[in-house]
Amino acid sequence: MKTLDVTNQDDAKAKVSDVQFAGANSWHLVSKAWSKREGWMKSTKVMGVPGGVVLQVSTQQNDSVAEALVFVPGATVEGILGEEK
């Protein structure tokens, strides 16, 4: 069973007993919604890169996953609501 409601690394450690991480976490969670009962999850993340940001949108419905990435030139990551600096 997949854990769909993880929102950060500390949350993952608490909910997934064998989770492992490597490298710095450069992605910032913008938003996430999920339903365990209906088996779906949607999330939006952003990462600052030279010259702009990369935005990632993920959608999961049961075992099907779709990802979309887009580079937004000139954009910056300021503050994400609810994220500690």
PEVEN-V825346 format. One record per residue. N is the residue number from 1. PHI is phi in whole degrees, -180 to 180 (NA if undefined). PSI is psi as a letter, one per 30 degrees, with the letter a starting at -180 (999 if undefined). Layout:
BEGIN
N	PHI	PSI
N	PHI	PSI
END
This chain:
BEGIN
1	NA	k
2	-86	k
3	-93	j
4	-88	f
5	-101	g
6	-76	k
7	-119	f
8	-161	l
9	-65	e
10	-63	e
11	-63	e
12	-63	e
13	-61	e
14	-74	f
15	-105	f
16	-124	j
17	-63	f
18	-111	g
19	-67	k
20	-134	k
21	-127	k
22	-137	k
23	78	l
24	-75	k
25	-90	j
26	-87	f
27	-87	k
28	-116	k
29	-74	k
30	-90	e
31	-158	l
32	-154	k
33	-139	k
34	-158	l
35	-138	j
36	-65	e
37	-62	e
38	-92	f
39	73	h
40	-131	l
41	-151	k
42	-134	k
43	-144	l
44	-130	k
45	-129	l
46	-135	k
47	-137	k
48	-74	k
49	-137	l
50	-55	k
51	90	f
52	164	b
53	-135	l
54	-109	k
55	-109	k
56	-121	k
57	-115	k
58	-121	k
59	-134	k
60	-130	k
61	-126	j
62	54	c
63	-97	g
64	-97	k
65	-127	k
66	-129	k
67	-127	k
68	-138	k
69	-123	k
70	-144	k
71	-93	k
72	-113	j
73	-66	k
74	81	f
75	-80	l
76	-133	l
77	-93	j
78	-93	c
79	-121	k
80	-103	k
81	-54	k
82	85	f
83	-99	k
84	-75	k
85	-93	999
END
